[in-house]
Amino acid sequence: MNPNPKFPNPAFISDLVNKLGEALKQSPAKDIEQNLKAGVTSMLGKLDMVSREEFDVQTEVLARTREKLAQLEARLLQLEQSGAHETRQADPVKQQAEG
């Protein structure tokens, strides 16, 4: 006996949920959902995309490359400055003409 007549019996609700679940499994809605999932998966497969893992690897490679570039630029500047200083010391006539 149901203690509260305003609300349906819990067994009735459970049975109703089970029946609705079975009906949805066999309904066209389930087929539509499966077809949509297959279509979206197919379309995403055709796009030129990379996985998150591949993206993260390439991000790390880019960061290391940028760091190396900054080091090489600093070294080049240092060499250019020391080369300019050595050139001035080696050619005092040119120094006088510039000054």
C-alpha positions, 0 to 999 in steps of 0.5 A: 500500500502506498503511504502517500496517495498523492504520489505514485508508488516507487515501484510504479515509477521504477517500472515506468522508467524501465519501460521508457528506457526500453522504448527509447532504445528501440525508437528512431531517436536512438537511431538518429543519435547514433547517425549524428554521432557517426556523421560528426565523427566522420566530419571531424576525421576529415578535418586537418586536426591534431590530437591534444598530445601532438599539440602539446608536443609541438608547443614544447618544441616551439618553446625550446626553439624560441629559447635557442633563437634568443640565445643565438641572437644574444651570441650574435650581438655579442660577436658583432659588438666584439668584432666592431671593437676589434675592427676599430682597434686594428684600423686607427686611420679609419677611427680618425676619419669616423671621429 
